């Protein structure tokens, strides 16, 4: 008989509306006490939440889960009618999502200035972390695809204009490349959020602008290639084909971080984004071509990490290999005389606000024993009220983990901590 509040749980923790749908779908037993009278009122609350959002696929999926659970149960007939209403809402939500969200267009390898199918013709699905549902099918690289891309890059270096171009002209092309990224900023931000699970707000305000500035920065430095500094120190010269391998977290930023300096120095590049998150860099390669980067200078391959990485690492025509797999623990120290409330707030922001999966996250805190208990209590309260939800939900403070593999890794870390004598003061389990 208690009113249904979509942003509260019995513990008082706040969730985005999409998270509430997930909770209900995973805990169907909570529907039974509502009975045939209360469930339709819950549906009435959920309907506008679903119908007014631009990002609706994840909500449609959760409502389908919920309605299927209710239909299969032995609840009264009018409850089953409510479940059918939920199914209709889910269908309309999915249809609206299809009309309003960008469909990825760059889904094939980019080699020698063109989008090409995998030599084998094989494809694989990249997954929306929020729903576990496929986004689209992308080309799956094999060793033969790596060989084709590396040979294209080698030809472009040996016979093309890029390494022999006046550095200022090369910098001019890279600035146009940065302009293309900026002109397509919203598209890239949405691809990055859709594919990796990073909050859309973060992709728009941080990752895409940073990628643009990184590219412009290296474009400005390209004039130094092959020159001597005022102190007579030799500056970088082109070396040939550079293979770059990026992680699944922040694929756009780390991709540009690796690709831009190699291009600025006059090298040609074969870039391999992680299997889980290829979409943004495949699109970036197209934009590079549109900006005037010559064919074969920037090539991008999607596919299984062990196969592509091993083939790049052992290919005889690859001159340099770069792998952005940073790892750090960015520890914070809370001293005895610290403002404990402020310390708890700031450390939680450092851990969650920049995405807790990256090396810059404040994932370790050393606390003086005199303020330990107070700090843990305040930090646990702050963590418990962090809004976890879809990467497209404006109310979310934390998006989904990129893949099931990363989810299992996080769960394994928690279990290890418990086995070693720790206890999670907040959370510690899925859902």
Secondary structure, 3 states (H helix, E strand, C coil): CCCCCCCCCCCCCCCCHHHHHHHHHHCCHHHHCCHHHHHHHHHHHHHHHHHCCCCCHHHHHHHHHHHHHHHHCCCCHHHHHHHHHHHHHHHHHHHHHHHHCCCCCCCCEEECCEEECCCCCCEEEEECCCCCCEEEEEECCCHHHHHHHHHHHHHHHHHCCHHHCCHHHHHHHHHHHHHHHHHCHHHHHHHHHHHHCCCHHHHHHHHHHHHHHHHHHHHHHHHHCCCECCCCCECCCCCCEEEEEECCCCHHHHHHHHHHHHHHCCCEEEEECCCCCCHHHHHHHHHHHHHCCCCCCEEEECCCHHHHHHHHHHCCCCCEEEEECCCCCCCEEECCCCCHHHHHHHHHHHHHHCCCCCCCCCCCEEECCCCHHHHHHHHHHHHHCCCECCCCCCCCCECCCCCHHHHHHHHHHHHHHHHCCCCCCCCCCCC
